[in-house]
Amino acid sequence: MQLRALRKEAIESLKDVGVEAAGVCVDWLLGDVLKMTRTEIIVHSTVEVTSAAEDIVRSGLVRRATGEPIQYIVGWTEFYGLRLEVDNRALIPRPETELLVDEVLRLTEGVPGCRVLDVGTGSGCIALAVKSQRPDGQIVACDISEDALALARTNSAQLDLPVTFLLADVEKGQSMAAVGYGFDVMVSNPPYIPTRELAALPKEIIQHEPVEALDAGLDPLRYYRALIDRASETVVNGGRLVAEVHSDYGSQVAVLARRKGLSDVRLSADLAGLPRMVVATVGHGRDLSRSSVDRES
């Protein structure tokens, strides 16, 4: 079958079952199977697709039609210019989470040997993106899931971006002691969807991505309480906490941060204009030094 015909048939089959962005999904799948860019798929539309490749494409279409995310089907996604391996051991990195990376890079600009802690790293996307832009930085990332950490370590090795990955639970201070102290920035995209809201999520998310990475339980501020407590213990005076938030609860997270003694609390919006990120200072004033002697030694 010619590529043009297969592509047309594939797009129509996904549209028939209500898959959004069917053309994007099909081109991603075709490109992955045939090792072609989207431009090449269009330009070389008359090439013959082997029966073996066609079978792989059709198998992928069946999986996508049942709601499985295209990223899991092809086994990878792009985040901050990095190609990351993804599967159901961790959430698929979202474009809005790149805003956290932007903020961490802004805060660490001009800070030699910056130390950054990524809590709840999942696939490792935030930690690895920061490391790619701060090669001299000391990046530590932790997660409660051994499976997620295994995936993150795979991505670290494949990208040749050395990050220290540790098993730790942000809600348990003793567990977090293993990650160390003296960080300039703690960054996190924690579970922030209340259990009562999970059923309203798209089927492809709730049925395929790890629920434990989404579910905040009955209290949407649960993990932020722990993050703020741990930041006060592990981040230097004048260091920052950067956290992604549920758009409905961002202001509550900001209030909580102020009540727990953080200063310069700021709530930032995403590209859609929704509250998406809280940034706060641990202690008072800007003193990211861990002492000037430590930095120069």
Contacts in CASP RR format, 6 or more apart in sequence:
PFRMAT RR
TARGET T0000
AUTHOR 0000-0000-0000
METHOD contacts of the structure
MODEL  1
MQLRALRKEAIESLKDVGVEAAGVCVDWLLGDVLKMTRTEIIVHSTVEVT
SAAEDIVRSGLVRRATGEPIQYIVGWTEFYGLRLEVDNRALIPRPETELL
VDEVLRLTEGVPGCRVLDVGTGSGCIALAVKSQRPDGQIVACDISEDALA
LARTNSAQLDLPVTFLLADVEKGQSMAAVGYGFDVMVSNPPYIPTRELAA
LPKEIIQHEPVEALDAGLDPLRYYRALIDRASETVVNGGRLVAEVHSDYG
SQVAVLARRKGLSDVRLSADLAGLPRMVVATVGHGRDLSRSSVDRES
1 48 0 8 1.000
1 49 0 8 1.000
1 54 0 8 1.000
2 45 0 8 1.000
2 46 0 8 1.000
2 47 0 8 1.000
2 48 0 8 1.000
2 49 0 8 1.000
3 30 0 8 1.000
3 34 0 8 1.000
3 41 0 8 1.000
3 44 0 8 1.000
3 45 0 8 1.000
3 46 0 8 1.000
3 47 0 8 1.000
3 48 0 8 1.000
3 49 0 8 1.000
4 45 0 8 1.000
4 46 0 8 1.000
6 30 0 8 1.000
6 49 0 8 1.000
6 54 0 8 1.000
6 57 0 8 1.000
7 26 0 8 1.000
7 27 0 8 1.000
7 30 0 8 1.000
7 41 0 8 1.000
7 45 0 8 1.000
10 26 0 8 1.000
10 29 0 8 1.000
10 30 0 8 1.000
10 57 0 8 1.000
10 61 0 8 1.000
11 22 0 8 1.000
11 23 0 8 1.000
11 26 0 8 1.000
13 61 0 8 1.000
13 65 0 8 1.000
14 22 0 8 1.000
14 23 0 8 1.000
14 25 0 8 1.000
14 26 0 8 1.000
14 61 0 8 1.000
14 64 0 8 1.000
14 65 0 8 1.000
15 22 0 8 1.000
17 65 0 8 1.000
19 25 0 8 1.000
19 64 0 8 1.000
19 65 0 8 1.000
19 67 0 8 1.000
24 70 0 8 1.000
25 64 0 8 1.000
25 70 0 8 1.000
26 61 0 8 1.000
27 38 0 8 1.000
27 41 0 8 1.000
28 70 0 8 1.000
28 74 0 8 1.000
29 57 0 8 1.000
29 60 0 8 1.000
29 61 0 8 1.000
29 64 0 8 1.000
29 70 0 8 1.000
29 73 0 8 1.000
29 74 0 8 1.000
30 36 0 8 1.000
30 41 0 8 1.000
30 57 0 8 1.000
31 37 0 8 1.000
31 38 0 8 1.000
31 41 0 8 1.000
32 74 0 8 1.000
32 76 0 8 1.000
33 53 0 8 1.000
33 56 0 8 1.000
33 57 0 8 1.000
34 41 0 8 1.000
34 49 0 8 1.000
34 53 0 8 1.000
36 44 0 8 1.000
49 57 0 8 1.000
60 73 0 8 1.000
63 73 0 8 1.000
64 70 0 8 1.000
64 73 0 8 1.000
67 203 0 8 1.000
67 204 0 8 1.000
67 207 0 8 1.000
67 208 0 8 1.000
68 204 0 8 1.000
68 208 0 8 1.000
69 92 0 8 1.000
69 204 0 8 1.000
69 205 0 8 1.000
69 208 0 8 1.000
69 209 0 8 1.000
71 77 0 8 1.000
71 86 0 8 1.000
71 92 0 8 1.000
72 86 0 8 1.000
72 87 0 8 1.000
72 88 0 8 1.000
72 92 0 8 1.000
72 208 0 8 1.000
75 85 0 8 1.000
75 86 0 8 1.000
75 87 0 8 1.000
76 83 0 8 1.000
76 84 0 8 1.000
76 85 0 8 1.000
76 86 0 8 1.000
77 83 0 8 1.000
77 84 0 8 1.000
77 86 0 8 1.000
77 92 0 8 1.000
77 93 0 8 1.000
78 84 0 8 1.000
79 93 0 8 1.000
79 97 0 8 1.000
79 98 0 8 1.000
79 125 0 8 1.000
79 129 0 8 1.000
80 98 0 8 1.000
80 101 0 8 1.000
80 125 0 8 1.000
80 129 0 8 1.000
80 132 0 8 1.000
81 129 0 8 1.000
82 125 0 8 1.000
82 128 0 8 1.000
82 129 0 8 1.000
82 132 0 8 1.000
82 155 0 8 1.000
82 159 0 8 1.000
83 159 0 8 1.000
84 93 0 8 1.000
84 123 0 8 1.000
84 124 0 8 1.000
84 125 0 8 1.000
84 128 0 8 1.000
84 155 0 8 1.000
84 159 0 8 1.000
85 123 0 8 1.000
85 151 0 8 1.000
85 154 0 8 1.000
85 155 0 8 1.000
85 158 0 8 1.000
86 92 0 8 1.000
86 93 0 8 1.000
86 123 0 8 1.000
86 151 0 8 1.000
87 151 0 8 1.000
88 208 0 8 1.000
88 209 0 8 1.000
88 210 0 8 1.000
89 122 0 8 1.000
89 123 0 8 1.000
89 145 0 8 1.000
89 147 0 8 1.000
89 148 0 8 1.000
89 150 0 8 1.000
89 151 0 8 1.000
89 210 0 8 1.000
90 122 0 8 1.000
90 123 0 8 1.000
90 124 0 8 1.000
90 145 0 8 1.000
90 147 0 8 1.000
90 148 0 8 1.000
90 151 0 8 1.000
90 152 0 8 1.000
90 210 0 8 1.000
90 213 0 8 1.000
91 122 0 8 1.000
91 123 0 8 1.000
91 209 0 8 1.000
91 210 0 8 1.000
91 213 0 8 1.000
91 214 0 8 1.000
92 123 0 8 1.000
92 209 0 8 1.000
93 123 0 8 1.000
93 125 0 8 1.000
96 244 0 8 1.000
96 270 0 8 1.000
96 271 0 8 1.000
96 276 0 8 1.000
97 125 0 8 1.000
97 126 0 8 1.000
97 189 0 8 1.000
97 244 0 8 1.000
98 129 0 8 1.000
99 244 0 8 1.000
99 268 0 8 1.000
99 270 0 8 1.000
99 276 0 8 1.000
99 277 0 8 1.000
100 126 0 8 1.000
100 187 0 8 1.000
100 189 0 8 1.000
100 242 0 8 1.000
100 243 0 8 1.000
100 244 0 8 1.000
100 277 0 8 1.000
101 126 0 8 1.000
101 129 0 8 1.000
101 130 0 8 1.000
101 133 0 8 1.000
103 187 0 8 1.000
103 242 0 8 1.000
103 268 0 8 1.000
103 277 0 8 1.000
103 279 0 8 1.000
104 116 0 8 1.000
104 126 0 8 1.000
104 130 0 8 1.000
104 185 0 8 1.000
104 187 0 8 1.000
104 242 0 8 1.000
105 130 0 8 1.000
105 133 0 8 1.000
105 134 0 8 1.000
107 184 0 8 1.000
107 185 0 8 1.000
107 239 0 8 1.000
107 240 0 8 1.000
107 242 0 8 1.000
107 279 0 8 1.000
108 114 0 8 1.000
108 116 0 8 1.000
108 130 0 8 1.000
108 134 0 8 1.000
108 137 0 8 1.000
108 184 0 8 1.000
108 185 0 8 1.000
111 184 0 8 1.000
111 288 0 8 1.000
112 136 0 8 1.000
112 295 0 8 1.000
113 134 0 8 1.000
113 136 0 8 1.000
113 137 0 8 1.000
113 138 0 8 1.000
113 295 0 8 1.000
114 134 0 8 1.000
114 136 0 8 1.000
114 137 0 8 1.000
114 138 0 8 1.000
114 184 0 8 1.000
114 185 0 8 1.000
114 288 0 8 1.000
115 137 0 8 1.000
115 138 0 8 1.000
115 139 0 8 1.000
115 140 0 8 1.000
115 182 0 8 1.000
115 183 0 8 1.000
115 184 0 8 1.000
115 185 0 8 1.000
115 290 0 8 1.000
116 127 0 8 1.000
116 130 0 8 1.000
116 134 0 8 1.000
116 137 0 8 1.000
116 138 0 8 1.000
116 139 0 8 1.000
116 140 0 8 1.000
116 183 0 8 1.000
116 184 0 8 1.000
116 185 0 8 1.000
116 186 0 8 1.000
116 187 0 8 1.000
117 140 0 8 1.000
117 141 0 8 1.000
117 142 0 8 1.000
117 179 0 8 1.000
117 183 0 8 1.000
117 185 0 8 1.000
117 186 0 8 1.000
117 187 0 8 1.000
117 234 0 8 1.000
117 235 0 8 1.000
118 124 0 8 1.000
118 126 0 8 1.000
118 127 0 8 1.000
118 130 0 8 1.000
118 139 0 8 1.000
118 140 0 8 1.000
118 141 0 8 1.000
118 142 0 8 1.000
118 187 0 8 1.000
118 188 0 8 1.000
119 141 0 8 1.000
119 142 0 8 1.000
119 168 0 8 1.000
119 170 0 8 1.000
119 186 0 8 1.000
119 187 0 8 1.000
119 188 0 8 1.000
119 190 0 8 1.000
119 227 0 8 1.000
119 230 0 8 1.000
120 141 0 8 1.000
120 142 0 8 1.000
120 143 0 8 1.000
120 144 0 8 1.000
120 148 0 8 1.000
120 170 0 8 1.000
120 188 0 8 1.000
120 189 0 8 1.000
120 190 0 8 1.000
121 127 0 8 1.000
121 141 0 8 1.000
121 142 0 8 1.000
121 143 0 8 1.000
121 148 0 8 1.000
121 149 0 8 1.000
121 152 0 8 1.000
121 165 0 8 1.000
122 143 0 8 1.000
122 145 0 8 1.000
122 148 0 8 1.000
122 149 0 8 1.000
122 151 0 8 1.000
122 152 0 8 1.000
122 213 0 8 1.000
123 148 0 8 1.000
123 151 0 8 1.000
123 152 0 8 1.000
123 155 0 8 1.000
124 141 0 8 1.000
124 151 0 8 1.000
124 152 0 8 1.000
124 155 0 8 1.000
124 156 0 8 1.000
124 163 0 8 1.000
124 165 0 8 1.000
125 155 0 8 1.000
126 141 0 8 1.000
126 187 0 8 1.000
126 189 0 8 1.000
127 139 0 8 1.000
127 140 0 8 1.000
127 141 0 8 1.000
127 152 0 8 1.000
127 163 0 8 1.000
127 165 0 8 1.000
128 152 0 8 1.000
128 155 0 8 1.000
128 156 0 8 1.000
128 159 0 8 1.000
128 161 0 8 1.000
128 163 0 8 1.000
130 139 0 8 1.000
130 187 0 8 1.000
131 137 0 8 1.000
131 139 0 8 1.000
131 161 0 8 1.000
131 162 0 8 1.000
131 163 0 8 1.000
132 159 0 8 1.000
132 161 0 8 1.000
138 164 0 8 1.000
139 163 0 8 1.000
139 164 0 8 1.000
140 163 0 8 1.000
140 164 0 8 1.000
140 165 0 8 1.000
140 166 0 8 1.000
140 179 0 8 1.000
140 180 0 8 1.000
140 183 0 8 1.000
141 152 0 8 1.000
141 163 0 8 1.000
141 164 0 8 1.000
141 165 0 8 1.000
141 166 0 8 1.000
142 165 0 8 1.000
142 166 0 8 1.000
142 167 0 8 1.000
142 168 0 8 1.000
142 170 0 8 1.000
142 176 0 8 1.000
142 179 0 8 1.000
143 149 0 8 1.000
143 152 0 8 1.000
143 165 0 8 1.000
143 167 0 8 1.000
143 168 0 8 1.000
144 167 0 8 1.000
144 168 0 8 1.000
144 169 0 8 1.000
144 170 0 8 1.000
144 212 0 8 1.000
145 210 0 8 1.000
145 212 0 8 1.000
145 213 0 8 1.000
146 167 0 8 1.000
148 210 0 8 1.000
148 213 0 8 1.000
149 165 0 8 1.000
149 166 0 8 1.000
149 167 0 8 1.000
152 163 0 8 1.000
152 165 0 8 1.000
153 165 0 8 1.000
156 162 0 8 1.000
156 163 0 8 1.000
156 165 0 8 1.000
166 178 0 8 1.000
166 179 0 8 1.000
167 178 0 8 1.000
168 175 0 8 1.000
168 176 0 8 1.000
168 178 0 8 1.000
168 179 0 8 1.000
169 175 0 8 1.000
169 176 0 8 1.000
170 176 0 8 1.000
170 188 0 8 1.000
170 190 0 8 1.000
170 223 0 8 1.000
170 226 0 8 1.000
170 227 0 8 1.000
170 230 0 8 1.000
171 222 0 8 1.000
171 223 0 8 1.000
171 226 0 8 1.000
173 229 0 8 1.000
173 230 0 8 1.000
173 233 0 8 1.000
176 230 0 8 1.000
176 233 0 8 1.000
176 234 0 8 1.000
179 234 0 8 1.000
180 234 0 8 1.000
181 233 0 8 1.000
181 234 0 8 1.000
182 234 0 8 1.000
182 235 0 8 1.000
182 236 0 8 1.000
182 290 0 8 1.000
183 234 0 8 1.000
183 235 0 8 1.000
183 236 0 8 1.000
183 239 0 8 1.000
184 235 0 8 1.000
184 236 0 8 1.000
184 239 0 8 1.000
184 240 0 8 1.000
184 288 0 8 1.000
184 290 0 8 1.000
185 235 0 8 1.000
185 239 0 8 1.000
185 240 0 8 1.000
185 241 0 8 1.000
185 242 0 8 1.000
186 227 0 8 1.000
186 230 0 8 1.000
186 231 0 8 1.000
186 234 0 8 1.000
186 235 0 8 1.000
186 240 0 8 1.000
186 241 0 8 1.000
186 242 0 8 1.000
187 241 0 8 1.000
187 242 0 8 1.000
187 243 0 8 1.000
188 223 0 8 1.000
188 227 0 8 1.000
188 241 0 8 1.000
188 242 0 8 1.000
188 243 0 8 1.000
188 244 0 8 1.000
189 243 0 8 1.000
189 244 0 8 1.000
190 216 0 8 1.000
190 223 0 8 1.000
190 224 0 8 1.000
190 227 0 8 1.000
190 243 0 8 1.000
190 244 0 8 1.000
191 212 0 8 1.000
191 213 0 8 1.000
191 214 0 8 1.000
191 215 0 8 1.000
191 216 0 8 1.000
191 217 0 8 1.000
191 223 0 8 1.000
192 216 0 8 1.000
192 220 0 8 1.000
192 223 0 8 1.000
192 224 0 8 1.000
192 244 0 8 1.000
192 245 0 8 1.000
192 246 0 8 1.000
192 249 0 8 1.000
193 201 0 8 1.000
193 214 0 8 1.000
193 215 0 8 1.000
193 216 0 8 1.000
193 220 0 8 1.000
193 246 0 8 1.000
194 216 0 8 1.000
194 217 0 8 1.000
194 218 0 8 1.000
194 219 0 8 1.000
194 220 0 8 1.000
195 215 0 8 1.000
195 216 0 8 1.000
195 217 0 8 1.000
195 218 0 8 1.000
196 218 0 8 1.000
198 206 0 8 1.000
198 211 0 8 1.000
198 214 0 8 1.000
198 215 0 8 1.000
199 206 0 8 1.000
201 214 0 8 1.000
205 214 0 8 1.000
216 222 0 8 1.000
216 223 0 8 1.000
216 246 0 8 1.000
220 246 0 8 1.000
220 248 0 8 1.000
220 249 0 8 1.000
220 252 0 8 1.000
221 249 0 8 1.000
221 252 0 8 1.000
221 253 0 8 1.000
221 256 0 8 1.000
224 243 0 8 1.000
224 245 0 8 1.000
224 253 0 8 1.000
224 256 0 8 1.000
224 257 0 8 1.000
224 278 0 8 1.000
225 256 0 8 1.000
225 260 0 8 1.000
227 241 0 8 1.000
227 243 0 8 1.000
228 241 0 8 1.000
228 256 0 8 1.000
228 257 0 8 1.000
228 260 0 8 1.000
228 262 0 8 1.000
228 280 0 8 1.000
229 260 0 8 1.000
231 241 0 8 1.000
231 262 0 8 1.000
231 280 0 8 1.000
231 282 0 8 1.000
232 260 0 8 1.000
232 261 0 8 1.000
232 262 0 8 1.000
232 282 0 8 1.000
232 283 0 8 1.000
235 241 0 8 1.000
235 282 0 8 1.000
236 282 0 8 1.000
236 287 0 8 1.000
236 288 0 8 1.000
236 289 0 8 1.000
236 290 0 8 1.000
237 282 0 8 1.000
237 283 0 8 1.000
237 284 0 8 1.000
237 285 0 8 1.000
237 287 0 8 1.000
238 281 0 8 1.000
238 282 0 8 1.000
238 283 0 8 1.000
238 284 0 8 1.000
238 285 0 8 1.000
238 286 0 8 1.000
238 287 0 8 1.000
238 288 0 8 1.000
239 281 0 8 1.000
239 282 0 8 1.000
239 283 0 8 1.000
239 286 0 8 1.000
239 287 0 8 1.000
239 288 0 8 1.000
240 279 0 8 1.000
240 280 0 8 1.000
240 281 0 8 1.000
240 282 0 8 1.000
241 257 0 8 1.000
241 262 0 8 1.000
241 278 0 8 1.000
241 279 0 8 1.000
241 280 0 8 1.000
241 281 0 8 1.000
241 282 0 8 1.000
242 277 0 8 1.000
242 278 0 8 1.000
242 279 0 8 1.000
243 253 0 8 1.000
243 277 0 8 1.000
243 278 0 8 1.000
244 276 0 8 1.000
244 277 0 8 1.000
245 253 0 8 1.000
245 267 0 8 1.000
245 275 0 8 1.000
245 276 0 8 1.000
245 277 0 8 1.000
245 278 0 8 1.000
247 274 0 8 1.000
247 275 0 8 1.000
247 276 0 8 1.000
250 267 0 8 1.000
250 275 0 8 1.000
250 278 0 8 1.000
251 267 0 8 1.000
251 275 0 8 1.000
253 267 0 8 1.000
253 278 0 8 1.000
254 265 0 8 1.000
254 266 0 8 1.000
254 267 0 8 1.000
254 278 0 8 1.000
254 280 0 8 1.000
257 265 0 8 1.000
257 278 0 8 1.000
257 280 0 8 1.000
258 265 0 8 1.000
258 280 0 8 1.000
261 283 0 8 1.000
262 280 0 8 1.000
262 281 0 8 1.000
262 282 0 8 1.000
262 283 0 8 1.000
263 280 0 8 1.000
263 281 0 8 1.000
263 283 0 8 1.000
263 284 0 8 1.000
263 285 0 8 1.000
264 279 0 8 1.000
264 280 0 8 1.000
264 281 0 8 1.000
264 285 0 8 1.000
265 278 0 8 1.000
265 279 0 8 1.000
265 280 0 8 1.000
265 281 0 8 1.000
266 278 0 8 1.000
266 279 0 8 1.000
266 280 0 8 1.000
267 275 0 8 1.000
267 277 0 8 1.000
267 278 0 8 1.000
268 275 0 8 1.000
268 276 0 8 1.000
268 277 0 8 1.000
268 278 0 8 1.000
268 279 0 8 1.000
269 275 0 8 1.000
269 276 0 8 1.000
270 276 0 8 1.000
270 277 0 8 1.000
289 295 0 8 1.000
END
